[in-house]
Amino acid sequence: MYVFLCDFVGCVIPFFLLLYAFAKFCGKRFSLWIAILWTVLWWLLHHMVSVPFGAILLAACCLCAYGMIPYHMAWQHTVWLSVFLVAVLYWVNGITRTLGYWIAKEMGSQNAWILQILDMVQAVFACVLLFLFLWTVTKWFCHYFHHLCTEVLAILICPFLFVLLCEQVIATAIYGDTIVWSDTAGLVYPKVEPIPIFVLQVLAGMTFFSVLFLFGRFQKNRAVQEENKLLVHQMATQAAYMQEIEQREQQFCSLRHDIKNHFLLLQALLKEQKVEEAIRYLSDLENVSHKANTSVQTGNTTIDILLKNKCAIMEQKGVSVDCAFHIPPYSAVTDMEWCILLANAIDNAGQAMEAIPKQERYLHISGKQKGDFLYLCIENACEPSLSSIEEGIGLFNMRTIVQKHGGKMAYHMGNGTFVLDMVLLISQQ
């Protein structure tokens, strides 16, 4: 019973905590039953491995499989995250092992049950220390791990990997797996001084937090740089937007200037009883007027102007446009952000339709509000052979805005159709 309890507290519970932290770092929903299944699998395999560093490799492999199979994550991301968590686990075990060795050495007790209690206390303390460390890291640094490229994550993990290897050298070369205890002399082997080792392990823990702190600062600076890029793109977008408005105003001025001439011409045609020509001329005039004043009503005047101009340009290119969605009057998404989202989406749709015949071109913009969320769908025609796209600054800026408002953005394509879906948290609360 004692052996089972020590194994459960010292092996099963710590690995279960690693699985929970792994899900939090990846921004995934933690599943209790999957974690229990993975912990049992780890416990069974752990007792079958006896090669040097086998337990480390096994723990890392189980964590990698946990990320790739239930959560469908890329193996590069799971490998480095697994190394980080395994390094933390063995650092905690090293701290508690050193303290337990020091206490046992100072006590010099000859009673076996006292040593058993000390082992149990050491295992419980290791679980508590591991929980506190992971809780601190997930609270202050978890959001930095959600969207990391492999190169950045590899640079972050290297110090933790070094600490992990040093801890294993201490455990195998200094402490070893054998303890010699004498009823009269107490602890006979290993004879080591625990204080210097404990100081090194504390410094290793400080290194953990120092690396995480510097990494957090790096991520904040990176976020500031991305915001600066977004602002530069916003200025360029606004300049292009103003230029389009000027072009549309010129069309309106031209239409108002020529309206008198149009009426005179129609009057002359009707006097000469050329009704069919007058009707045809009125039809052409109606088409020009429609292109210059596309009906769009979103509930936001600024966005209406933007969409009228964008949709009018699309229609001049032979695109059939259908735009119908409503923006709530009190939305957390600013007009500037709406402008970036819609302008980039429509521009990308226009570029995708340049290679297909005009009679096949269409653009559908629709939206639906449900509670505090707004679902926006933009669908357009594209080449049937299109199976993937390269994300540029436009899609990057759109994704940045969507994530800023707690939403998700996804796109899919096939059979000559490209669909862009966005979900935005529009509530100001």
N, C-alpha and C positions, 0 to 999 in steps of 0.2 A: 504493500500500500504506500509506503514511504517513497519507494523508487518511482511509482506511478505519479504521485503528487509532484515530486521534484521534476519529473520529465514533463508533466502537464504545464506546470508553472514556468519552467525554464525553457521550454521548447514550443509548446502549442500556442500559448497565449501571446508570446512575442511575435510569432509569425502571423497570427491573426491580426495583431495591431499593424503590422507592416502592410497587410492586404488592405486594411481600411485606409491607411495613409496613402497607399498607391492609388486607390480610387479617387481620393480627394485631390491629389496632385494632378491627376489627369482630367479633373472636372467631370467625372462620371458618377452615375448613381450607384451607390454601394448596395450590393445584393448579399444579404446575410447567408442564404443557403449556398450560394456559389462560394463564398468565402469559407464556410465550414467544410465544404467538399474539398476545396484546395488545401485547407489546413490539414485535414485527415490524410490526403495524398502526400503532403510534405512530411508528416509525422511518420508514415509508413516507409517512405523512401529514405528518410533521415537515418533510420536504424539499419538500413541495408548498405550504407556507404561508410567505408573505413579508410579510404585513401587520403593522403595529405591534401589539405585544402578542398576535400570533397564536399564538406558541409557548406562551404562558401559557394562553390560552383552550383551545388544543388539548389541552394536558396535563391541564387540569382536566376537560375533556369526556371524555377517554379514561378518566380515573380514575372519573368518575361512571358511565360506561357499564360499567366493570369491576365496580363495586359493585351496579348494578341488574340487569345481565343474568345473570352467573353466580351471584351471591349473593342476588338478589331483595330488595335492600334498598330502603328508602324513598328517594326522590330528595332530600328535604330533608337527610337525614343524609349522603348521599354527597357532596352539593355542598360542605358546610362542611368535611368531612374532606378532600376533594380540594383545597380552597383551602389548608388547613393544610399538606398535604404538598408542594404546588407552591411555597408560600412558603419552606419549608425548603430545597427543591431550589435555588431561585434565590438564597437567602441563601448557601448553600454555594458556588455558582458565583461569587457576588460576592466572597466572601472569597478564593477561590483566584485569581480574576482580578486582584484588587488586589495580592496577593502576587507573582503572576507578572509583573505590570507593574513592580513595584518592583525585582524581581530583574533583569529585563531592562534596566531603566534603569541600575542600578548596574553591571551587567556591561559594558554598552556594546560587546558583541562584534559583530564584523562577519561572523562565520561563520553561514551559514544553518542548517547542521546542528545547531549549538549551540542556536539558537532553536527548532528542531523538537524537540530533546530536551527543552527547557524546556517547550514546549507539552504534550508527552506526560506529563512529570512533573506538570505542573499538573492535567491531566485525571485522572491516577491519584490524586493527592492529594485532588481533589474527591470521588472515589468513596470513598476511605478516610474522609474527614471526614463524608460523608453517611451512610456505614454506622455510624460511631461515634455520630453524633447519633441516628439512628433506633434503634439498639440500646439506647442509654441511655433514650430516651423509652419504647420498648416494654417495657423491663425495669421501670421505676419508675412509669410512668403509664398503661400499656396498659389495665389493668383498669378505669380510670375512663371509657374511651371506649365500653364495651360497651353500656351502657344509659343513653343520654343523650337527653333531650328536645331538640327542635330549637332552642328558645329558648336553653337553656343552651349548646349547642354554638355557636350564632351569637355569643353574647357572648364565648366563649372564642376564636373564630377572628378576631375583629375586629382585635386587635393584630398578628396574623400577616399579615393582609391589608394592613395599613398598611405593615409592613416590606417585603412583597413589592412594593408599588407604589413605595416609596422606592428599593428596589434596582434596579427597572427604570428609574427616572429617572436614577440614577447611571450605569447601563450605557449608556443611549441618549444622554443629554444631555452626559455628561462623557467617557466613553470612546468611544462611537460604534462603528460597524462598520468604520472605516477606520484603518489604521496606516501611517504614513509612516516608512520606515527608510532612512537614508543610510549608505553604506559608510564615509563619513568622519566624519559627525557622530553616527552612531548613531540613536537614536530621535528623530524630528523631531516627530511628531504621534501621539497627543495629549500635550500638555505639562501634566500635572497633578501635584499633590502627593499621593502615595498614603497617607501616614501619617494625615492627618485622616480620610480616607475609611475606612481600615482600622479606626481607632478607633471610628467610627460603626457599622461592621459588627460589631465585637466587642460593642459595647453592644446592638446588635440581637439578637445571640445570647444575651446575658445576659437580655434582655427575654423571649426565648422561654422560657428556663428559669424565670424569675421568674413568668411567667404560668402555666406548667404547675404550679409549686410551689404558688402560691396557689389554683389550681384543685383540686389534690389536697387541700389543707386544706379547701376548700369542700365537696368530695365527702365527706370524713370527717365534717365537721360535719353534713352532710345525712344520712349514715348513722346518726349518733348520734340525730338527731331522729326518724328512722324507727324506730329501736329503742325510743325513748321512747314513740312512738305504739303500737308493738307491745305494750309492757309495760302501757300503760293499757288496751288492748283485752284483754290477758290477764287483768287484774284484773277487768274487767267480765264476761268469760267465766266466770271462776272463781266470781264472785258468783252469776251465773245458774245455773251448774252446781250449786252448793251449795243453791240454792233448789229446783232440781229434785230433788235427793237428799232434801231434807226432805219434799217432796211425796210421793215414793215411800215414804219411811219411814212417813209418815202412813197411806198405803194399807196397808202391811204391818201396822201397829199396829191399824188398823181391821179388817183381815182376822183377825188373831189374837184381837181382842176379840169378834168376832162368830162365831168358829168354833164355840163352844159352842151358840149359838142355831141355827146351821146344822145341827148334829148333832141337836139336839132336834126341829127341824122335819122332818128326814129320818126320824127315828125314828117320829114321829107319822104321817107319810105311809105308811110301811111297815106300821105297825100297822093302819092303815085299809085296807091292801092297794091303795093308790093308787100302783102301781108306775110307770106311765107318767109321772105327775107327779113322782115321786121321781127318775126318770132325767133328766127335763127339767131339774129343779132342779140335779142334779149336773153336768149339761152346762153350765148357766149359771155354776155355781160354778167349774168347771174353766176356763172362758173368763176369768173375773175373775182367777183365780190365774195363768193364763198371761200375761195382760197385765201383772200385777204382777211377774212373774219371767221375763222373756225370756231364753232360753238363749244366751249369748255367751261364747266362750272364745277369747281371743287370746293367752293366755300372760302377760298383764300385768294384774294385779288392778285397778289403778287404771283402766285403759282399759276393762276389762270392766264395771266399775260405770258408767262414763260411757255406754258403748254400750247397756247394759241399760236405762238410763233413757231415752236418746234413742230407742232402737228401740221401747220400750214406748209412748212418747208418739206415735210415728209409727203404731203399730198402733191406738191409740185413735182416730186420725184416719182409719182405714180403709185404711192403707197396708200392702201386703204386703211384709214385710221379710225379706231374706236376707243374713245377715252371716257371712262365713267367711274369716278370714285370721289369720295367726299373726305375732306380734311377737317377734323373737329376744330372748333374755334379756339379751344384752349389745349394746345398740344405742346408736349415737351420738345418736339422736333422743331427747330427754328426754320425760318424761311430760307436761310442760306443753306441749311442742310437738305431741305426738300429740293432746292435748286440743284445741288450736287447730285443727289440720288436720281432725280428724274432726267436731268440734262444728260448725265453720263449714260443712263439706260437707253434713252432715245437715240443718242449719238451712236452708241454701240449697235443698236438695232439697225440704224440706217446704213452703217458700214457693212453689216452682215448681209443686207439685202441688195448691195450693189452688184453682186455677181449673179443674181437671178432675174428672170424676165419680169417686167413691170406688172403684168397681169397676175403674177403669183405673190406680189408683195402685199403684206398686211402687218399692222401693228395694233395690238389690243392691250389697253391699260385698264386694269380693274382693281378695285379695292373693297375690302369688307372689314368693318369694325366689329369686334367682339369684346366687350368689356373695356379694359384698358389697353387692348392690343389692336393694331391695325395690320391686316394682311394685305399686301400689295403684290399683284401678279402682273408681269409684263411679258407678253408673248409676241413673237414676231417670226416671220418666215426666214429661212436660211437655206444654205446649200444642203441637199440631202446627204452628201458625203461628209458633212461636218460631224466629227465625233468628239473633238476636244478643242479647247481654246486656251490661249496664253493670257493669263491675268496681267493687265497693265496697271498704270497708276489710277485709271478711272475705277476699275473694280476694287482696287485696294482702298481707295477713299470711300467708296460706297460701303465696303465691309467694315471699315473703321467706324463710320457713323452708325451703322446698324448695331455693332457690338457696344458702342457707347450708350445706346438706349436699350440695352439688355435684350436685343433681338437676335435673330438668326437670318442668314442669307444663304441661299442655295440656288443652283441652276442645273438644268439638264437639257439635253438636246437629242433629237432623233427624228427620222422621217421628215426632214425639212422643216422642223419646228424647234425654236429655241425658247425656253421658258425660264424666266428669272423670278424667284419667289423671295419675298422679304417679309419678315414679321417684326414689327416695331412696338415698343412700349411707349405709348403716346401720352399716358397720364402724367401730370405734373406732381402727383402726390408721391 
